């Protein structure tokens, strides 16, 4: 069965997933990249090094954000959101957002050698602020939609398999 996610399921998927994808476009370049994030409606909070994604979003702040949960070919959910990139500049707000990201990501890093909350941005935590600049930002979402497919693939009782 194919269907549309209701608002409750949309919010649940955005709240529970750790990895989403940002789509951005400027200067004739379209770029889609995975990011770790925290969702607090209406915002997606994330961080990055100062590279292509940040450059494109600074030029054109209108972005797309996608999250999915794929169990198999016939059982999946997907949410697509549209929003506006906003760079976080104030030190107090940067610290609050970074703490949100640390709190969200930290449980997944336990016991992993050389793991740190900015592991996708720098190999070592000590690189942040020294050889790599960290950019904290949010996406202010203004539209969300979601789809799903669900099929029970177990044979009906009494049927041969």
LUMSE-605358 format. One record per residue: x negated, y, z negated of N, C-alpha, C, O in turn; residue in three letters. Coordinates in steps of 0.2 Angstrom, whole numbers, always signed. Example, Ala and Ser with C-alpha at 12.3 -4.5 7.8 and 13.67 -1.06 7.14 Angstrom:
SITE,-66,-28,-39,-62,-22,-39,-66,-16,-39,-71,-17,-42,ALA .
SITE,-64,-11,-35,-68,-5,-36,-64,+0,-39,-67,+6,-40,SER .
This chain:
SITE,-4,-6,+0,+0,+0,+0,-4,+6,+0,-9,+7,-4,UNK .
SITE,-3,+11,+5,-7,+17,+5,-2,+22,+1,+4,+22,+2,UNK .
SITE,-5,+27,-2,-1,+32,-5,-5,+38,-7,-11,+39,-6,UNK .
SITE,-2,+43,-10,-4,+50,-12,-5,+49,-20,+0,+47,-23,UNK .
SITE,-11,+51,-22,-12,+52,-29,-7,+57,-32,-7,+63,-30,UNK .
SITE,-4,+56,-38,+0,+61,-41,-5,+66,-45,-11,+64,-46,UNK .
SITE,-3,+71,-48,-8,+76,-51,-11,+73,-57,-17,+74,-58,UNK .
SITE,-8,+68,-61,-11,+65,-67,-17,+60,-64,-22,+60,-68,UNK .
SITE,-16,+57,-59,-21,+52,-57,-27,+56,-54,-32,+54,-54,UNK .
SITE,-25,+62,-50,-30,+66,-47,-35,+69,-53,-41,+68,-53,UNK .
SITE,-32,+71,-58,-35,+74,-64,-39,+68,-67,-45,+69,-69,UNK .
SITE,-36,+62,-68,-40,+57,-71,-46,+55,-67,-51,+54,-70,UNK .
SITE,-46,+55,-61,-52,+53,-57,-57,+58,-57,-63,+56,-58,UNK .
SITE,-55,+64,-57,-60,+70,-58,-63,+70,-65,-69,+71,-65,UNK .
SITE,-59,+68,-70,-62,+68,-77,-67,+62,-78,-72,+63,-82,UNK .
SITE,-65,+56,-75,-69,+50,-77,-75,+49,-73,-79,+45,-75,UNK .
SITE,-76,+51,-67,-81,+50,-63,-87,+54,-65,-86,+60,-67,UNK .
SITE,-93,+52,-63,-99,+56,-65,-103,+58,-58,-106,+63,-59,UNK .
SITE,-101,+55,-53,-105,+57,-46,-99,+59,-41,-94,+56,-40,UNK .
SITE,-100,+65,-38,-96,+68,-33,-100,+70,-27,-106,+70,-28,UNK .
SITE,-97,+72,-22,-101,+75,-16,-98,+82,-15,-92,+83,-14,UNK .
SITE,-103,+86,-14,-102,+93,-11,-103,+94,-4,-108,+91,-1,UNK .
SITE,-98,+97,+0,-99,+98,+7,-99,+106,+7,-95,+109,+5,UNK .
SITE,-105,+108,+11,-106,+115,+12,-108,+117,+19,-110,+112,+22,UNK .
SITE,-107,+123,+21,-108,+124,+28,-110,+132,+29,-106,+136,+26,UNK .
SITE,-115,+133,+32,-118,+140,+34,-123,+139,+39,-126,+134,+40,UNK .
SITE,-124,+145,+43,-129,+145,+48,-129,+139,+53,-134,+137,+56,UNK .
SITE,-123,+136,+54,-122,+131,+59,-124,+124,+56,-124,+119,+60,UNK .
SITE,-125,+124,+50,-128,+118,+46,-122,+115,+42,-120,+119,+37,UNK .
SITE,-120,+109,+42,-115,+106,+37,-119,+101,+33,-123,+97,+36,UNK .
SITE,-118,+101,+27,-123,+97,+22,-118,+94,+17,-114,+98,+14,UNK .
SITE,-118,+88,+16,-115,+84,+11,-120,+81,+7,-124,+77,+9,UNK .
SITE,-119,+82,+0,-124,+79,-4,-121,+77,-11,-117,+80,-14,UNK .
SITE,-123,+71,-14,-121,+69,-20,-123,+73,-26,-129,+75,-26,UNK .
SITE,-119,+74,-31,-121,+78,-37,-118,+75,-43,-112,+72,-43,UNK .
SITE,-121,+75,-49,-118,+74,-55,-115,+80,-58,-117,+85,-56,UNK .
SITE,-109,+79,-61,-105,+85,-62,-101,+83,-69,-100,+78,-71,UNK .
SITE,-98,+89,-71,-93,+89,-77,-87,+93,-74,-88,+98,-71,UNK .
SITE,-81,+90,-76,-75,+93,-73,-71,+96,-79,-70,+92,-84,UNK .
SITE,-70,+102,-79,-65,+105,-84,-61,+110,-80,-63,+116,-78,UNK .
SITE,-55,+108,-78,-51,+111,-74,-50,+119,-76,-49,+121,-81,UNK .
SITE,-51,+123,-71,-51,+122,-63,-59,+122,-61,-60,+123,-55,UNK .
SITE,-64,+120,-65,-71,+120,-63,-74,+114,-63,-73,+109,-67,UNK .
SITE,-78,+113,-58,-83,+108,-57,-90,+111,-59,-92,+116,-56,UNK .
SITE,-94,+109,-64,-100,+111,-66,-105,+107,-64,-105,+101,-65,UNK .
SITE,-111,+109,-61,-117,+105,-59,-123,+109,-59,-123,+115,-61,UNK .
SITE,-128,+106,-58,-135,+110,-57,-139,+107,-52,-138,+101,-49,UNK .
SITE,-144,+110,-50,-148,+108,-44,-154,+112,-44,-155,+117,-47,UNK .
SITE,-159,+110,-40,-165,+114,-39,-163,+119,-33,-158,+118,-30,UNK .
SITE,-167,+124,-32,-166,+129,-27,-168,+127,-21,-173,+128,-18,UNK .
SITE,-163,+124,-17,-165,+121,-10,-159,+122,-5,-156,+127,-6,UNK .
SITE,-159,+118,+0,-154,+119,+5,-147,+120,+3,-143,+124,+5,UNK .
SITE,-145,+116,-2,-138,+116,-4,-136,+123,-7,-131,+126,-5,UNK .
SITE,-140,+125,-11,-139,+131,-15,-140,+137,-10,-136,+142,-10,UNK .
SITE,-145,+137,-5,-145,+142,+0,-139,+142,+4,-136,+148,+6,UNK .
SITE,-136,+137,+6,-130,+137,+10,-124,+139,+6,-120,+143,+9,UNK .
SITE,-123,+137,+0,-118,+140,-4,-118,+147,-6,-113,+150,-6,UNK .
SITE,-124,+150,-6,-125,+157,-7,-123,+161,-1,-120,+166,-2,UNK .
SITE,-124,+158,+5,-122,+161,+11,-115,+161,+12,-111,+165,+15,UNK .
SITE,-112,+155,+11,-105,+154,+12,-102,+150,+6,-103,+144,+5,UNK .
SITE,-99,+153,+1,-97,+150,-5,-91,+145,-5,-89,+142,-10,UNK .
SITE,-88,+145,+1,-82,+141,+1,-85,+133,+3,-88,+132,+7,UNK .
SITE,-83,+129,-2,-85,+122,-2,-80,+117,-2,-74,+119,-4,UNK .
SITE,-82,+111,-1,-77,+105,-2,-81,+100,-7,-87,+100,-7,UNK .
SITE,-77,+97,-11,-79,+93,-16,-75,+86,-16,-69,+86,-16,UNK .
SITE,-79,+80,-16,-75,+74,-15,-78,+69,-21,-84,+69,-22,UNK .
SITE,-73,+65,-23,-74,+60,-28,-70,+54,-26,-65,+55,-24,UNK .
SITE,-74,+48,-27,-70,+42,-26,-71,+37,-31,-76,+37,-34,UNK .
SITE,-67,+32,-30,-68,+26,-34,-66,+20,-30,-60,+19,-28,UNK .
SITE,-71,+16,-27,-70,+11,-22,-71,+4,-26,-77,+3,-27,UNK .
SITE,-66,+0,-26,-67,-6,-29,-69,-11,-24,-73,-16,-24,UNK .
SITE,-65,-11,-18,-66,-15,-12,-63,-11,-6,-60,-6,-7,UNK .
SITE,-63,-15,+0,-60,-12,+6,-53,-10,+5,-51,-5,+8,UNK .
SITE,-49,-14,+1,-42,-13,+1,-40,-9,-6,-34,-8,-7,UNK .
SITE,-44,-7,-10,-43,-5,-17,-47,+1,-18,-53,+0,-20,UNK .
SITE,-45,+7,-17,-49,+13,-18,-44,+19,-20,-38,+19,-18,UNK .
SITE,-48,+24,-22,-44,+31,-24,-49,+36,-21,-56,+35,-22,UNK .
SITE,-47,+42,-19,-51,+47,-17,-48,+54,-18,-42,+55,-17,UNK .
SITE,-52,+59,-21,-49,+65,-22,-54,+70,-18,-60,+70,-18,UNK .
SITE,-51,+75,-14,-54,+80,-11,-52,+87,-13,-46,+88,-14,UNK .
SITE,-56,+91,-15,-55,+98,-18,-58,+103,-13,-63,+102,-10,UNK .
SITE,-55,+109,-13,-58,+115,-10,-59,+120,-15,-55,+121,-20,UNK .
SITE,-65,+123,-15,-66,+128,-20,-71,+133,-18,-74,+133,-12,UNK .
SITE,-73,+137,-23,-78,+143,-22,-84,+142,-26,-83,+141,-32,UNK .
SITE,-90,+142,-23,-96,+142,-27,-97,+148,-31,-97,+154,-28,UNK .
SITE,-99,+147,-37,-101,+153,-42,-107,+151,-46,-107,+147,-50,UNK .
SITE,-113,+155,-44,-119,+154,-48,-118,+156,-55,-115,+162,-56,UNK .
SITE,-121,+153,-60,-120,+155,-67,-127,+158,-69,-132,+155,-68,UNK .
SITE,-126,+165,-70,-132,+169,-71,-134,+170,-79,-140,+170,-81,UNK .
SITE,-129,+171,-83,-130,+173,-90,-133,+167,-94,-131,+162,-93,UNK .
SITE,-138,+169,-98,-142,+164,-101,-137,+160,-106,-138,+154,-107,UNK .
SITE,-133,+163,-110,-128,+160,-114,-124,+155,-111,-123,+149,-113,UNK .
SITE,-121,+157,-105,-117,+152,-101,-121,+147,-98,-119,+141,-98,UNK .
SITE,-127,+148,-96,-131,+143,-93,-133,+138,-98,-132,+132,-97,UNK .
SITE,-134,+140,-104,-135,+135,-110,-129,+131,-111,-130,+125,-112,UNK .
SITE,-123,+134,-111,-117,+130,-113,-116,+125,-107,-114,+119,-108,UNK .
SITE,-117,+127,-101,-116,+122,-95,-121,+117,-95,-119,+111,-94,UNK .
SITE,-127,+118,-97,-132,+113,-97,-131,+108,-102,-132,+102,-101,UNK .
SITE,-128,+111,-108,-127,+106,-113,-121,+101,-111,-121,+96,-113,UNK .
SITE,-116,+104,-108,-110,+100,-105,-113,+94,-101,-111,+89,-101,UNK .
SITE,-118,+96,-96,-121,+91,-92,-125,+86,-96,-124,+80,-94,UNK .
SITE,-129,+88,-100,-132,+84,-105,-128,+79,-108,-129,+73,-108,UNK .
SITE,-123,+82,-111,-118,+77,-115,-115,+72,-111,-113,+67,-113,UNK .
SITE,-113,+74,-105,-110,+70,-100,-114,+64,-97,-112,+59,-96,UNK .
SITE,-121,+66,-96,-125,+62,-92,-129,+57,-97,-131,+52,-95,UNK .
SITE,-131,+60,-103,-135,+57,-107,-134,+49,-109,-138,+45,-109,UNK .
SITE,-127,+48,-110,-126,+41,-111,-128,+36,-106,-129,+30,-107,UNK .
SITE,-128,+38,-100,-130,+34,-94,-138,+33,-94,-140,+29,-90,UNK .
SITE,-142,+37,-97,-149,+37,-97,-152,+33,-102,-158,+32,-102,UNK .
SITE,-149,+31,-107,-152,+28,-113,-155,+22,-111,-153,+18,-107,UNK .
SITE,-161,+21,-113,-166,+15,-112,-169,+15,-105,-173,+11,-104,UNK .
SITE,-168,+20,-101,-171,+21,-95,-178,+25,-95,-178,+30,-98,UNK .
SITE,-183,+22,-93,-190,+25,-93,-190,+31,-89,-187,+31,-83,UNK .
SITE,-192,+37,-92,-193,+43,-88,-186,+46,-86,-186,+50,-82,UNK .
SITE,-181,+44,-89,-174,+47,-88,-173,+53,-91,-175,+54,-97,UNK .
SITE,-170,+58,-88,-169,+65,-91,-163,+68,-87,-161,+65,-82,UNK .
SITE,-159,+72,-90,-153,+75,-87,-154,+78,-80,-149,+79,-76,UNK .
SITE,-160,+80,-78,-161,+83,-72,-165,+78,-67,-169,+80,-63,UNK .
SITE,-164,+71,-68,-168,+66,-65,-168,+67,-57,-172,+65,-54,UNK .
SITE,-162,+69,-55,-161,+69,-47,-164,+75,-44,-165,+76,-38,UNK .
SITE,-166,+80,-49,-169,+86,-47,-177,+86,-47,-180,+89,-43,UNK .
SITE,-179,+83,-52,-186,+83,-54,-188,+76,-56,-184,+73,-60,UNK .
SITE,-194,+74,-55,-197,+67,-58,-197,+68,-65,-196,+63,-69,UNK .
SITE,-200,+73,-68,-201,+74,-75,-197,+80,-77,-197,+85,-74,UNK .
SITE,-195,+79,-83,-191,+85,-86,-196,+91,-87,-193,+97,-87,UNK .
SITE,-202,+90,-88,-207,+96,-89,-208,+100,-82,-210,+106,-83,UNK .
SITE,-205,+97,-77,-206,+101,-70,-200,+107,-70,-201,+112,-67,UNK .
SITE,-195,+106,-74,-190,+111,-74,-192,+117,-77,-194,+117,-83,UNK .
SITE,-192,+123,-73,-194,+129,-76,-201,+130,-75,-204,+136,-76,UNK .
SITE,-205,+125,-73,-212,+126,-71,-213,+126,-64,-215,+131,-61,UNK .
SITE,-212,+120,-61,-213,+119,-54,-207,+119,-50,-207,+120,-44,UNK .
SITE,-201,+118,-53,-195,+118,-50,-190,+123,-54,-189,+122,-60,UNK .
SITE,-187,+127,-50,-182,+131,-53,-175,+128,-53,-173,+125,-48,UNK .
SITE,-171,+128,-59,-165,+125,-60,-160,+130,-59,-160,+136,-62,UNK .
SITE,-155,+129,-55,-149,+133,-53,-143,+129,-56,-141,+124,-54,UNK .
SITE,-139,+133,-61,-133,+130,-64,-127,+134,-60,-128,+140,-59,UNK .
SITE,-122,+130,-58,-117,+133,-55,-110,+130,-56,-110,+124,-59,UNK .
SITE,-105,+133,-54,-98,+130,-55,-94,+131,-48,-96,+135,-44,UNK .
SITE,-90,+126,-47,-85,+127,-41,-79,+128,-44,-76,+124,-48,UNK .
SITE,-76,+134,-42,-69,+135,-45,-64,+132,-39,-63,+135,-34,UNK .
SITE,-61,+127,-42,-56,+123,-37,-50,+127,-36,-47,+130,-41,UNK .
SITE,-47,+128,-30,-41,+131,-29,-36,+126,-25,-30,+128,-24,UNK .
SITE,-38,+120,-23,-34,+115,-20,-37,+108,-21,-43,+107,-20,UNK .
SITE,-32,+104,-22,-34,+97,-23,-29,+92,-20,-23,+93,-20,UNK .
SITE,-32,+87,-17,-27,+82,-14,-30,+75,-15,-37,+74,-16,UNK .
SITE,-26,+70,-15,-29,+63,-16,-25,+58,-13,-19,+58,-12,UNK .
SITE,-29,+52,-11,-26,+47,-8,-28,+40,-11,-33,+40,-15,UNK .
SITE,-24,+35,-10,-26,+28,-13,-24,+23,-8,-19,+24,-4,UNK .
SITE,-27,+17,-9,-25,+11,-6,-25,+6,-11,-30,+5,-15,UNK .
SITE,-20,+2,-12,-20,-4,-17,-17,-10,-14,-11,-10,-12,UNK .
SITE,-20,-15,-14,-18,-22,-12,-20,-27,-17,-25,-28,-19,UNK .
SITE,-15,-31,-18,-16,-37,-23,-18,-43,-18,-14,-45,-14,UNK .
SITE,-24,-45,-19,-27,-50,-14,-26,-57,-17,-29,-61,-14,UNK .
SITE,-23,-58,-23,-23,-64,-25,-17,-68,-22,-12,-65,-20,UNK .
SITE,-18,-74,-20,-12,-78,-17,-6,-78,-22,-7,-79,-28,UNK .
SITE,+0,-78,-19,+6,-79,-22,+6,-86,-25,+4,-90,-22,UNK .
SITE,+9,-86,-31,+10,-93,-34,+14,-98,-30,+19,-96,-26,UNK .
SITE,+11,-104,-29,+14,-109,-25,+12,-109,-18,+13,-114,-14,UNK .
SITE,+8,-104,-16,+5,-104,-9,-2,-107,-9,-6,-107,-14,UNK .
SITE,-4,-110,-4,-11,-113,-3,-15,-107,-2,-14,-102,+1,UNK .
SITE,-22,-108,-4,-27,-103,-2,-32,-107,+2,-37,-103,+4,UNK .
